[in-house]
Amino acid sequence: MTRPSDAELDRLRIIAEEVCEVMAGEGFTVDGAANQHKAFKRTRATVSTLEQNLVISAAERGARIAGMHPDATGTGLDIKSWDDGIARRYRPKKAEVTAAGEDRMVCGAGSSLLKSGDEDMMWIEESWVLGYRLNDDHTVVDFFAAEIIGHEENAAGPVHLKLGTHYSLMPTPAPLGFVSSDEELDLGDADEEGQREVG
Amino acid sequence: MHRPEGPSLYPSDPIGERVRLLRVARGVSQVELAQRLEMAGNGQVSKLENGRTSVDERILVQLAAALDCTPEFFLRPRRDLIATRPWLRAYADAPAKTVESIAADNTVHREVVTELELKRMPDRIPAFDADPNDDHAIELFAQEVRAAADLDEDAVVRNAMRAVERLGCVVLPLDDEVGRHLGVSQYVDQVPYIRASRARASVPGDRQRFTVLHELGHLALHATQPPPETADDARRIEAQAHRFAGAFLTPRDALLEDLHAQNNGRVTLTTLQRLKSNWGVAIKMLVVRLRQLGEVSDDQATSLYKQISKRGWNTGEPVEVPNESAIWFSRALESRWGTDDVMVSRAGLSSADLRRWTSWLPRLEDDEASNVVSLAARRASRAAP
């Protein structure tokens, strides 16, 4: 288990910021699309897919801005990096919180996330997730990076991923404030009507 | 003007009008004034105000003590100042008594300006001769008014109160009795008056600035217009004043240039916070403005409002915008009278009045001012048998 360098975390924060901003500014289009037909709202699947597409699109753009290497994988996206001699592959993936307050992340039994690195390679490629959680209004409430350190087989359903340390990537807004000016008034411009009015 | 001597009787007709003016300005009812004068009921006050009874010096002194002024205040010749009906933000449900009190206080202030020989800033508000229902005309007019206020075309309004003062408006603090109405405006004797809330938690600087410009919008756009007769009329007129304030504080081209320089032109709460920091206007106002300018769709605006609500920003937005204060009245007093206390007696009122009109601190300042023993009260106590 390794820790991304500070420079790598800064690059990942650029991706996180792009995803957060896209979901804040364009997430409303998910509702617009889902409202096109009542069948789209029978389950939450349509909305989830639309959200996922927006996130992936934003993450791909963010990765390019950060100088990383996005690589489309079917319906998903892998972002590859080389950080201080360590190869990593980050995959944006939706996280859920269990009733116990723990993060829950699942994948299909055939997911490439479950495959270990190619043993013929000269280096080991670590598998990481860029986990995100969304609000009902499609804005991002949490975005983190975590290494996949294992998984729990589940014959009856999806595979639960075991994640290592979470590195929060949520943007922290810079302190902002309007600067007003303490301007004076030039009373030289003032008229003297008042003085003439006095009897 | 002279101080009354001996038990002279004065006809109460002009005196009655002045008693009524100051009583209303102070927000005192006839019943309350009668109690202060230890009269049995308000009948006598009513008679006095309506010129149906004479006034002797003793009553004059008692009245002065009760209303915190000098007896001379009531003996000033009638001036017949013409005042327009006050405009308020969303004034349809404003309490009439409060509006009347503010208007009377403006009239008293206007008289004091003359009595104290204060230099006024000339009225430089350009005349609006287009259709106020034409948004484009309002946008253009706002640019004209900005130029008259010595603001460059794309400049940020760093001090909204000073801008309207440069245009010749008298800006005075508004106490919070008027409830959610944060601003009032009217012409008094051809002088544009704006009342705006003092600094307090519920009135951050961005709201105060917008209110001042909204009121300027009423003065500039609606000065010659009769008051609205229906709720729809009132809403339309309010929207016009809003449009003016938005165009004044955030000129179209400059705002859009700034937007597109931020965040790839994407309108998010992050972008809006940055714009707020640059322009000193509320985030919700920016959503409205960007919608007016076609940069935000209805659906996007709804999404932004939901995000704003979810973050609790309806009750307190991030990004601080400092409150402002007007300075013309203080500076004019200083320039004419320095620290000479004679200005208080010449004004015919109390030092608390001058402080009330010059202090932009929260109401605590008013509480302190009310503890000041007034000149009139001292005189009354001396005159008492």
Chai-1 contact restraints between the chains, C-beta under 6 A:
chainA,res_idxA,chainB,res_idxB,connection_type,confidence,min_distance_angstrom,max_distance_angstrom,comment,restraint_id
A,E21,B,R266,contact,1.0,0.0,6.0,A-B,restraint_1
A,E21,B,T268,contact,1.0,0.0,6.0,A-B,restraint_2
A,A24,B,T268,contact,1.0,0.0,6.0,A-B,restraint_3
A,A24,B,L269,contact,1.0,0.0,6.0,A-B,restraint_4
A,G25,B,R266,contact,1.0,0.0,6.0,A-B,restraint_5
A,G25,B,V267,contact,1.0,0.0,6.0,A-B,restraint_6
A,G25,B,T268,contact,1.0,0.0,6.0,A-B,restraint_7
A,F28,B,D299,contact,1.0,0.0,6.0,A-B,restraint_8
A,F28,B,Q300,contact,1.0,0.0,6.0,A-B,restraint_9
A,F28,B,S303,contact,1.0,0.0,6.0,A-B,restraint_10
A,G32,B,D299,contact,1.0,0.0,6.0,A-B,restraint_11
A,D137,B,K306,contact,1.0,0.0,6.0,A-B,restraint_12
A,L176,B,Q273,contact,1.0,0.0,6.0,A-B,restraint_13
A,L176,B,S277,contact,1.0,0.0,6.0,A-B,restraint_14
A,L176,B,V319,contact,1.0,0.0,6.0,A-B,restraint_15
A,G177,B,E320,contact,1.0,0.0,6.0,A-B,restraint_16
A,F178,B,S277,contact,1.0,0.0,6.0,A-B,restraint_17
A,F178,B,G280,contact,1.0,0.0,6.0,A-B,restraint_18
A,F178,B,V321,contact,1.0,0.0,6.0,A-B,restraint_19
A,S180,B,R158,contact,1.0,0.0,6.0,A-B,restraint_20
A,S180,B,N159,contact,1.0,0.0,6.0,A-B,restraint_21
A,S180,B,P322,contact,1.0,0.0,6.0,A-B,restraint_22
A,S181,B,R158,contact,1.0,0.0,6.0,A-B,restraint_23
A,S181,B,N159,contact,1.0,0.0,6.0,A-B,restraint_24
A,E183,B,N159,contact,1.0,0.0,6.0,A-B,restraint_25
A,E183,B,R162,contact,1.0,0.0,6.0,A-B,restraint_26
A,L185,B,E165,contact,1.0,0.0,6.0,A-B,restraint_27
A,L185,B,I327,contact,1.0,0.0,6.0,A-B,restraint_28
A,L185,B,W328,contact,1.0,0.0,6.0,A-B,restraint_29
A,L185,B,R331,contact,1.0,0.0,6.0,A-B,restraint_30
A,L187,B,K119,contact,1.0,0.0,6.0,A-B,restraint_31
A,L187,B,R331,contact,1.0,0.0,6.0,A-B,restraint_32
A,L187,B,S335,contact,1.0,0.0,6.0,A-B,restraint_33
A,A190,B,K119,contact,1.0,0.0,6.0,A-B,restraint_34
A,A190,B,R120,contact,1.0,0.0,6.0,A-B,restraint_35
A,A190,B,M121,contact,1.0,0.0,6.0,A-B,restraint_36
A,D191,B,R120,contact,1.0,0.0,6.0,A-B,restraint_37
A,D191,B,P122,contact,1.0,0.0,6.0,A-B,restraint_38
A,E192,B,K119,contact,1.0,0.0,6.0,A-B,restraint_39
A,G194,B,V113,contact,1.0,0.0,6.0,A-B,restraint_40
A,G194,B,T114,contact,1.0,0.0,6.0,A-B,restraint_41
A,G194,B,E117,contact,1.0,0.0,6.0,A-B,restraint_42
A,G194,B,L118,contact,1.0,0.0,6.0,A-B,restraint_43
A,G194,B,R120,contact,1.0,0.0,6.0,A-B,restraint_44
A,Q195,B,E117,contact,1.0,0.0,6.0,A-B,restraint_45
A,E197,B,T114,contact,1.0,0.0,6.0,A-B,restraint_46
A,V198,B,E117,contact,1.0,0.0,6.0,A-B,restraint_47
